[in-house]
Amino acid sequence: MKIRYGTGILEYGPGISIDLTGVEVVTAIETYLTAYRVYINGPRTITINGALCDKGNIYVDPSGFVTARDRKISGRGWSK
């Protein structure tokens, strides 16, 4: 997982981009299902829009923030 500022130029800041590997995307989906008490036992194939997923991206708007490794990252710029 890579967390960095977005590459867009927006009025209020660059936002935040979170890049995930395919395994991280699948782990997130399985965690979501578990939160809703859906449990899968045995081999499975998880696809996104009919294809295997090799990567994913989450974009956080400049008005939002991400907390990672005990640090708050603002979509407008770094803060403590």
N, C-alpha and C positions, 0 to 999 in steps of 0.2 A: 504494500500500500504506500502510495506517495501522496503527501498532502502539500499543496503549493498554491500560490496565488493564481487566479485565472489569467488567461491571456487577453481577455477582452478589455476594451477601454470604455468604461461606463462612467457616468456623471458622479456616482457616489463611491467608486472604488472598483478594484478588479474582480472581486468575488474570490471564492476559493474552489479549487479543483481537487478532487480526491480520485486518484486512479487506482483501480482494483484489478488484480489478476483474475483469471477465470475461476480459479479455486476459491478466491475470496468472495466472488459473486455468489458462487454455489453455496458456500458456507453461510452467507447472509440470508439466502433463500431458505436454507434448512433451519436456521435459527428463527426466522419469521414463522415458518410452519410449526416449529416446536412451541413458540409463544402462543399459538392458537390450538395447541394440543393435537397437532397432526404429526404422527410419528411414522417414519418409514424404516422398515427392517429389511435388510438384504440389498443386493445390487440395484442401482437406479441410474437413470440418465436424466439429467436436467438440461433442458434446452431453453433458449431465449428466442422468441419469434421463429421457432422451428429449427434453430441451428445451435450447435454447441457453442458455448460462450468462452472466448479466450481472453476477454478483458471487459472492463466496465468503467464508467466515469460518473461521478456525482458532482454536480455544480451547486455551490451555495451562493445565493444572491449577496451583494454587498451589504444588505441590511441584516444579514445573518452572521453567525459565528460558529466555529468548531472548537471543541476542547479536545486536545490530544496530548498525551504525555504530560499531563498537568499544566498545559499551557493553553491559553485562550487565543485563538487566531480569528481576528475580525475580518470580515469581507471587505472592510474599508482600509485595512492596514494592520500591522502588528500592534497588539496591546498586551498588557500584563494581566 
